[in-house]
Amino acid sequence: MKKDFKYCKESRVMRTSRVFPNDVNNHNTLFGGRLMSDIDQVASISAAKHSRRDCVTASTDSVDFLHPIRPTDSVYFESYVTWTGTSSMEVFVKVIAENLKTGERKVAATALLTFVALDDNNKPAPVPRVIPETVEETKLHETASERAKVRAERKKESKALAQFISMNDPWDYRLEMMENAYM
Ligand SMILES: CC(C)(COP(=O)(O)OP(=O)(O)OC[C@H]1O[C@@H](n2cnc3c(N)ncnc32)[C@H](O)[C@@H]1OP(=O)(O)O)[C@@H](O)C(=O)NCCC(=O)NCCS
């Protein structure tokens, strides 16, 4: 029988990269956009390993840049599924910078993202629940349902806000403002 749960370790993804000249910003530290793209990539693989389905990023819930990453550092990414709803999965990503000369390590960034598994018709599909084992996994798992509530609230707010987002060209928008002013 197919099991209806998976351990966090079954979705674990690990990857180590160098920082190349193309990847840095004006401060000669790793460009945040580059880091976010790599975070999304490893997290999406964790979601796919957990669900064994196509998955989409539903939200990037948090990305915290805790320490700058320098060209002399290696960059280690680790991600795994920490919590599941019905079709959604929360994925945690940690980024550890290691100074290659001294061996000093720092948690450079942490991130939490939500992915949704899709069926063959691109509709949300159920995923197995997840079971934590380590202290870190358990802490993230235990605190996840609170974060899920916050996400649900934020989604409601985003939907409400979307009603007010203009899709007009800027010149139409100015016209609209002038029309309103003369009413
Ligand atoms: C994510 C997506 C599939 C959800 O579809 P939907 O019609 O809103 O689906 P539902 O309302 O039935 O929600 C399905 C699940 O997604 C979760 N979800 C939907 N929007 C979410 C959001 N903004 N943040 C977090 N979770 C979200 C719901 O909580 C629900 O979880 P559950 O099944 O565990 O209870 C849809 O909004 C989408 O396709 N978005 C674009 C995704 C994308 O293009 N990503 C970037 C490239 S990968």
The ligand as an SDF file (V2000), in Angstrom:
LIG
                    3D

 48 50  0  0  0  0  0  0  0  0999 V2000
   -1.3750   28.4320   -6.3910 C   0  0  0  0  0  0  0  0  0  0  0  0
   -2.6400   28.1480   -7.1760 C   0  0  0  0  0  0  0  0  0  0  0  0
   -2.5140   26.8430   -7.9600 C   0  0  0  0  0  0  0  0  0  0  0  0
   -3.7910   28.0140   -6.1610 C   0  0  0  0  0  0  0  0  0  0  0  0
   -4.9600   27.8550   -6.8860 O   0  0  0  0  0  0  0  0  0  0  0  0
   -6.3910   28.2030   -6.2440 P   0  0  0  0  0  0  0  0  0  0  0  0
   -7.3980   28.0780   -7.2950 O   0  0  0  0  0  0  0  0  0  0  0  0
   -6.2660   29.4780   -5.4720 O   0  0  0  0  0  0  0  0  0  0  0  0
   -6.5690   26.9970   -5.3180 O   0  0  0  0  0  0  0  0  0  0  0  0
   -7.3200   26.8720   -3.9350 P   0  0  0  0  0  0  0  0  0  0  0  0
   -7.9360   28.1410   -3.4670 O   0  0  0  0  0  0  0  0  0  0  0  0
   -8.1650   25.6500   -4.0580 O   0  0  0  0  0  0  0  0  0  0  0  0
   -6.0970   26.5720   -2.9630 O   0  0  0  0  0  0  0  0  0  0  0  0
   -5.3450   25.4050   -3.1100 C   0  0  0  0  0  0  0  0  0  0  0  0
   -4.2860   25.4250   -2.0480 C   0  0  0  0  0  0  0  0  0  0  0  0
   -3.3550   26.4670   -2.3130 O   0  0  0  0  0  0  0  0  0  0  0  0
   -3.1920   27.2680   -1.1760 C   0  0  0  0  0  0  0  0  0  0  0  0
   -2.9330   28.6250   -1.6250 N   0  0  0  0  0  0  0  0  0  0  0  0
   -3.5860   29.2660   -2.6170 C   0  0  0  0  0  0  0  0  0  0  0  0
   -3.0630   30.5110   -2.7480 N   0  0  0  0  0  0  0  0  0  0  0  0
   -2.0930   30.6210   -1.8420 C   0  0  0  0  0  0  0  0  0  0  0  0
   -1.1910   31.6610   -1.4920 C   0  0  0  0  0  0  0  0  0  0  0  0
   -1.1960   32.8400   -2.1000 N   0  0  0  0  0  0  0  0  0  0  0  0
   -0.3080   31.4350   -0.5020 N   0  0  0  0  0  0  0  0  0  0  0  0
   -0.2700   30.2540    0.1170 C   0  0  0  0  0  0  0  0  0  0  0  0
   -1.0990   29.2110   -0.1550 N   0  0  0  0  0  0  0  0  0  0  0  0
   -1.9890   29.4140   -1.1190 C   0  0  0  0  0  0  0  0  0  0  0  0
   -4.5130   27.1550   -0.4370 C   0  0  0  0  0  0  0  0  0  0  0  0
   -4.3520   27.4740    0.9290 O   0  0  0  0  0  0  0  0  0  0  0  0
   -4.8310   25.6970   -0.6480 C   0  0  0  0  0  0  0  0  0  0  0  0
   -4.0800   24.9080    0.2610 O   0  0  0  0  0  0  0  0  0  0  0  0
   -4.6410   23.4850    0.8210 P   0  0  0  0  0  0  0  0  0  0  0  0
   -5.0630   22.6570   -0.3730 O   0  0  0  0  0  0  0  0  0  0  0  0
   -3.4640   22.8900    1.5000 O   0  0  0  0  0  0  0  0  0  0  0  0
   -5.7680   23.7990    1.7170 O   0  0  0  0  0  0  0  0  0  0  0  0
   -2.9950   29.3190   -8.1700 C   0  0  0  0  0  0  0  0  0  0  0  0
   -3.2480   30.4960   -7.4420 O   0  0  0  0  0  0  0  0  0  0  0  0
   -1.8810   29.5810   -9.1700 C   0  0  0  0  0  0  0  0  0  0  0  0
   -1.7380   28.8730  -10.1540 O   0  0  0  0  0  0  0  0  0  0  0  0
   -1.0820   30.6360   -8.9250 N   0  0  0  0  0  0  0  0  0  0  0  0
    0.0460   30.9510   -9.8120 C   0  0  0  0  0  0  0  0  0  0  0  0
    1.2610   30.0880   -9.4550 C   0  0  0  0  0  0  0  0  0  0  0  0
    2.4750   30.5010  -10.2190 C   0  0  0  0  0  0  0  0  0  0  0  0
    2.3900   30.8600  -11.3840 O   0  0  0  0  0  0  0  0  0  0  0  0
    3.6490   30.4710   -9.5480 N   0  0  0  0  0  0  0  0  0  0  0  0
    4.8890   30.9700  -10.0870 C   0  0  0  0  0  0  0  0  0  0  0  0
    5.5900   30.0500  -10.9980 C   0  0  0  0  0  0  0  0  0  0  0  0
    5.7830   28.4140  -10.4080 S   0  0  0  0  0  0  0  0  0  0  0  0
  1  2  1  0
  2  3  1  0
  2  4  1  0
  2 36  1  0
  4  5  1  0
  5  6  1  0
  6  7  2  0
  6  8  1  0
  6  9  1  0
  9 10  1  0
 10 11  2  0
 10 12  1  0
 10 13  1  0
 13 14  1  0
 14 15  1  0
 15 16  1  0
 15 30  1  0
 16 17  1  0
 17 18  1  0
 17 28  1  0
 18 19  1  0
 18 27  1  0
 19 20  2  0
 20 21  1  0
 21 22  1  0
 21 27  2  0
 22 23  1  0
 22 24  2  0
 24 25  1  0
 25 26  2  0
 26 27  1  0
 28 29  1  0
 28 30  1  0
 30 31  1  0
 31 32  1  0
 32 33  2  0
 32 34  1  0
 32 35  1  0
 36 37  1  0
 36 38  1  0
 38 39  2  0
 38 40  1  0
 40 41  1  0
 41 42  1  0
 42 43  1  0
 43 44  2  0
 43 45  1  0
 45 46  1  0
 46 47  1  0
 47 48  1  0
M  END
$$$$
